[in-house]
């Protein structure tokens, strides 16, 4: 099961924390159109990032992936108890 937690920051927004409890839990393809570009950081486990064209990238702890506004993307857990943290930035 995929769980989402929002963590409020002291400045302009919040971090989004996604906990992927099981292998193959999926955050479906989506895009951010409301000025919500973000960095995605895997803090635990391994995830697969994919886009609308089927391109796949493996993400491991410490990898930082810049996700620009309007980029269609999703994530799939490759391990149990994987965690993804999204940190917003302004374009």
C-alpha positions in Angstrom: 0.0 0.0 0.0 1.2 3.5 -0.9 0.9 6.1 1.9 1.3 9.9 1.5 2.3 12.3 4.2 2.6 16.1 3.8 5.2 17.8 6.0 4.7 21.5 6.3 7.8 23.7 5.9 8.5 27.0 7.5 8.6 28.8 4.2 6.5 28.3 1.1 5.1 24.9 1.1 5.5 21.3 2.2 7.5 18.2 1.5 5.6 15.1 0.2 6.7 11.8 1.7 5.6 8.6 -0.1 6.0 5.3 1.7 5.8 2.3 -0.6 5.1 -0.6 1.8 5.2 -3.5 -0.7 7.2 -4.4 -3.9 5.3 -3.1 -6.9 3.4 -0.4 -5.1 2.9 2.3 -7.7 2.5 6.1 -7.8 0.8 6.3 -11.2 2.0 8.7 -13.9 1.1 12.2 -13.2 2.3 15.8 -13.9 2.6 19.0 -11.9 1.0 21.9 -13.7 0.5 24.4 -10.8 4.1 25.6 -10.3 5.0 22.6 -8.2 8.3 21.4 -9.6 10.2 19.3 -7.2 13.3 17.2 -6.4 12.6 13.6 -5.7 14.9 11.9 -3.2 14.8 8.2 -2.3 15.6 7.8 1.3 15.0 4.1 1.8 14.8 1.1 -0.6 14.9 1.2 -4.4 12.3 2.8 -6.8 11.9 2.7 -10.5 11.0 6.1 -12.1 9.1 5.9 -15.4 7.6 8.4 -17.8 4.8 8.4 -20.4 7.2 7.0 -23.1 8.2 4.0 -21.0 11.6 5.3 -20.1 12.8 3.8 -16.9 15.4 4.9 -14.4 16.4 3.0 -11.2 16.6 5.3 -8.1 18.5 4.3 -4.9 19.0 6.1 -1.6 20.8 9.4 -2.0 19.9 9.9 -5.7 18.3 13.3 -6.3 16.1 13.5 -9.4 14.9 17.0 -10.6 11.3 16.8 -11.8 10.3 19.9 -13.8 6.8 21.2 -14.1 4.6 19.5 -16.7 6.9 16.4 -16.8 4.8 13.2 -16.7 6.3 10.7 -14.4 5.5 7.9 -11.9 7.3 5.6 -9.5 7.2 1.8 -8.7 8.7 0.2 -5.6 11.5 -2.4 -6.3 11.9 -3.2 -2.6 9.6 -3.3 0.4 9.5 -0.2 2.6 10.8 2.2 0.0 10.5 5.9 0.8 10.4 8.9 -1.6 10.6 12.5 -0.5 9.6 15.3 -2.8 11.1 18.7 -2.1 9.5 21.6 -4.0 11.5 24.3 -5.9 10.6 27.3 -7.9 11.4 27.4 -11.6 
